[in-house]
Amino acid sequence: MRKSSSGKWSWLWRWGPVLIQMAVIFGASSIPNVGALPGNISDKTAHFAGYALLSVLALRAWAGGRIAGISWRTALLAIAFASLYGASDEIHQLFVPGRSSDIADVAADVVGACAGAFGGLLVAVVAAWSAERRHAPTTTSAANTEDTKTGTTS
């Protein structure tokens, strides 16, 4: 069974950003003998931010690109995905000259992945709550409605 061309574009729209972020992480991890990061950003902060972004992008992809598609399941999938990629990237660094593997980096990756996914989940909850409030009927008493019609106040 072949996918339609619109199905291919839909997949690319959802997963393309994930693949780009993975390539950026892989490329950065492949640089031998890395010195200080720009702006003196700590190594752990960079790990946190990179994997938070990866997690958010994976969450978006598994949610079908829709806020309404975000759930606990998609958040946990995003966390697991980003965390496993972080662990595999630390193994990759064992083979890069001047680089080493560090369990503290994996911890920063996991914490970042959790922050990204839970941040996305929070956005979804707030969006659902806001939509519910916008579409909820307003409650007014019969007396207030009558007062409004006649222009009198109680």
PAMARFI-416537 format. One line per 10 residues: number of its first residue (from 1); for each residue x, z, y of C-alpha. Coordinates in nm, 3 decimals. Each point is the difference from the previous one (the first is absolute). Example, Ala and Ser with C-alpha at 12.3 -4.5 7.8 and 13.67 -1.06 7.14 Angstrom:
% residues 2
1 = 1.230 0.780 -0.450; 0.137 -0.066 0.344
***
This chain:
% residues 154
1 = 0.000 0.000 0.000; 0.144 -0.103 0.337; -0.031 0.195 0.319; -0.146 -0.183 0.294; 0.228 -0.062 0.296; -0.198 0.258 0.198; 0.072 0.252 -0.277; 0.373 -0.070 0.032; -0.015 0.051 0.377; -0.199 0.319 -0.047
11 = 0.263 0.133 -0.241; 0.280 -0.100 0.235; -0.177 0.158 0.299; -0.036 0.330 -0.189; 0.331 0.013 -0.189; 0.230 -0.204 0.224; 0.072 0.292 0.237; 0.075 0.222 -0.300; 0.252 -0.252 -0.134; 0.160 -0.035 0.343
21 = 0.042 0.378 0.035; 0.146 0.017 -0.351; 0.248 -0.275 0.093; 0.095 0.183 0.320; 0.065 0.321 -0.196; 0.198 -0.188 -0.264; 0.202 -0.181 0.265; 0.080 0.322 0.186; 0.099 0.168 -0.328; 0.233 -0.287 -0.082
31 = 0.219 0.053 0.306; 0.329 0.153 -0.117; 0.162 0.293 0.180; -0.282 0.067 0.244; 0.106 0.203 0.299; -0.226 0.182 0.242; -0.346 -0.145 0.046; -0.109 -0.130 0.342; -0.102 0.275 0.237; 0.163 0.255 -0.232
41 = -0.314 0.003 -0.212; 0.058 0.212 -0.307; 0.013 -0.162 -0.341; -0.297 0.209 -0.116; -0.210 -0.103 0.301; 0.071 -0.365 -0.076; -0.101 0.052 -0.364; -0.317 0.184 0.106; -0.101 -0.274 0.246; 0.083 -0.292 -0.228
51 = -0.198 0.136 -0.292; -0.288 0.121 0.216; -0.035 -0.360 0.121; 0.030 -0.136 -0.354; -0.270 0.241 -0.115; -0.237 -0.097 0.284; 0.051 -0.369 -0.076; -0.058 0.055 -0.373; -0.310 0.205 0.079; -0.130 -0.285 0.216
61 = 0.067 -0.250 -0.278; -0.173 0.202 -0.272; -0.293 0.063 0.236; -0.049 -0.375 0.032; 0.102 0.006 0.365; -0.310 0.202 0.089; -0.018 0.356 0.129; -0.314 0.045 -0.211; 0.212 -0.081 -0.309; 0.228 0.300 0.052
71 = -0.064 0.280 -0.249; 0.183 0.281 -0.175; 0.078 -0.246 -0.280; 0.158 -0.258 0.232; 0.191 0.276 0.184; 0.143 0.136 -0.326; 0.091 -0.352 -0.113; 0.183 -0.058 0.329; 0.188 0.330 -0.031; 0.104 -0.073 -0.358
81 = 0.103 -0.356 0.085; 0.209 0.093 0.305; 0.156 0.299 -0.178; 0.101 -0.204 -0.303; 0.146 -0.267 0.225; 0.196 0.273 0.180; 0.139 0.130 -0.327; 0.094 -0.351 -0.114; 0.169 -0.063 0.335; 0.218 0.309 -0.046
91 = 0.109 -0.142 -0.337; 0.074 -0.332 0.174; 0.225 0.183 0.248; 0.222 0.119 -0.288; 0.123 -0.360 -0.025; 0.065 -0.051 0.373; 0.358 0.072 0.114; 0.018 0.303 0.226; -0.355 0.108 -0.085; -0.123 0.275 -0.228
101 = -0.323 0.123 -0.147; -0.147 0.321 0.139; -0.298 0.195 -0.135; -0.066 0.124 0.355; -0.054 -0.364 0.103; -0.257 -0.038 -0.278; -0.170 0.318 0.126; -0.013 -0.146 0.354; -0.144 -0.323 -0.147; -0.274 0.191 -0.185
111 = -0.087 0.215 0.302; -0.017 -0.314 0.215; -0.216 -0.177 -0.258; -0.238 0.298 -0.007; -0.016 0.016 0.380; -0.073 -0.371 0.026; -0.271 -0.003 -0.265; -0.166 0.320 0.119; 0.015 -0.126 0.358; -0.178 -0.316 -0.113
121 = -0.253 0.206 -0.191; -0.063 0.210 0.311; -0.059 -0.317 0.204; -0.254 -0.115 -0.261; -0.182 0.333 0.002; -0.018 0.007 0.381; -0.117 -0.365 0.008; -0.274 0.073 -0.256; -0.108 0.311 0.189; -0.005 -0.191 0.330
131 = -0.203 -0.286 -0.151; -0.242 0.249 -0.150; -0.046 0.172 0.337; -0.051 -0.334 0.176; -0.270 -0.108 -0.243; -0.171 0.336 -0.047; -0.344 0.026 0.158; -0.013 0.234 0.297; -0.220 0.301 -0.041; -0.233 0.085 0.283
141 = -0.293 0.232 0.000; -0.348 -0.127 0.074; -0.009 0.214 0.315; 0.321 -0.152 0.137; -0.129 -0.349 -0.078; -0.329 0.074 0.182; 0.186 0.148 0.296; 0.210 -0.313 0.026; -0.308 -0.225 -0.004; -0.184 0.194 0.270
151 = 0.306 0.083 0.206; -0.069 0.374 -0.013; 0.244 0.267 -0.094; -0.060 0.315 -0.199
***
